[in-house]
Structures are given as C-alpha cells and as structure tokens.
Amino acid sequence: MKIRSFVHKGLKRFYEEESAKGIPASTADKLRKMLAFLDAMGDAEELEQLPGWKAHRLTGDRKGAWSLSVTGNLRLTFRIDTIEREIREVNLEDYH
C-alpha cells in the first residue's frame, strides 16, 4: 500500500527527504523500517504478524485507525483506506 498523507510534518519530511529534522533522532531507524513496511505491505492482516511493534486497531473516537509502538511513549498512528489501498493520516504521537 502506498502512503498518501501525513499529519506530522517532521515525519512527512523524513519519509520524503530522509531528513530526521522534526523527529526524535533515536527513533529514525525504527521509523524508517515501519514506513518501509507500510509502503510495501499488501493488506492490513500483515500488521498482525508484527508482535514487536504491538500493532493494534484503535477504538472509540479513533475507531478505524491503527497504532504501532515506536518507543515507550511514541506511537505511529495511521488509517488504511482498503478501497484505494492507501495509508493515510500517518502521525507520530506521544501517548503520555
């Protein structure tokens, strides 16, 4: 699936330009792997095969969004458009 849109400007810059400005430097390698995986995955079921990233669907007012654990507090969140086969609204969020 192709990543189409970002909420987090620093993450967008990192994805498009490989510039770590705007994201925690200690997370760059892991975020690079996560974004590459999202770009290459075929469907959402592949996320469930990643126990180390604690992939899960969000509930409540965030229903339909996914979350991957980057660090203890940081999460990579996004939505999957299954019809267009795209990843949208990619964000880097501090849960605490």
Secondary structure, DSSP 8 states (H G I E B T S, - for coil): -EE--BS-HHHHHHHHH---TTS-GGGHHHHHHHHHHHHH-SSGGGGGG-GGGT-EE--GGGTTEEEEESSSSEEEEEEEETTTTEEEEEEEEE--
